[in-house]
């Protein structure tokens, strides 16, 4: 696996692949890699000629500075994992390489519209602008044919789809289903920070989504979401939301619709905020 730390070096390497029209698959990450990330690499490996991954803990997308400071960093293990999944290139830039203008410099504001005002957008102000900024920079650099992202970050995937629309970039977004632990807990880099007790309790998010799915035809949305929210609170979670959205528009629903719907949960146990989602029909 080639490892590049500067945009110039990565650019020089990618030039011939781009000129020859090779299919480049790109997997952007913030490191602390788990099997969910490797599933993205594996899909890219199957579908593309060249697989590029990046590891960059992006400071501009953390609305909570403590979350940024404590974000797990496991570079040595990450490199071994990427190599074992046959990644061709790892881009590992510094903050000054990605933000030579400084992280607080004025930047382009993306009009993500309604998407940025609800759920994660409402609970993490500025988060999606930071995600947009870094993914835009990375896409400009790598110019991938396909971009691979995990369904666990459902709203982020919709934001990136919108970013591609806004910027007119020809990259195709590929959303890969969430990888789960054997007990159902969605894999996440933040799981590393859960105590064994918190980890055991955290399957409640998956169980809650399953409960909504199983009772979806029998009960109204408000009852289902309230029930799951109360269950989570009763075992010690601080619940940000339990919501159901239209999977195409991301409109938060009070009433069921004919189209596809997704249940989403965000809740905090101790210091760790977890998210999960599931298609309901
Ligand atoms: O999902 C993530 O890990 C990050 O938000 C991303 C897409 C790598 C941007 O920093």
Boltz pocket constraint, residues with backbone or C-beta under 6 A from the ligand:
constraints:
  - pocket:
      binder: B
      contacts: [[A, 28], [A, 29], [A, 30], [A, 56], [A, 58], [A, 61], [A, 131], [A, 134], [A, 135], [A, 153], [A, 156]]
      max_distance: 6.0
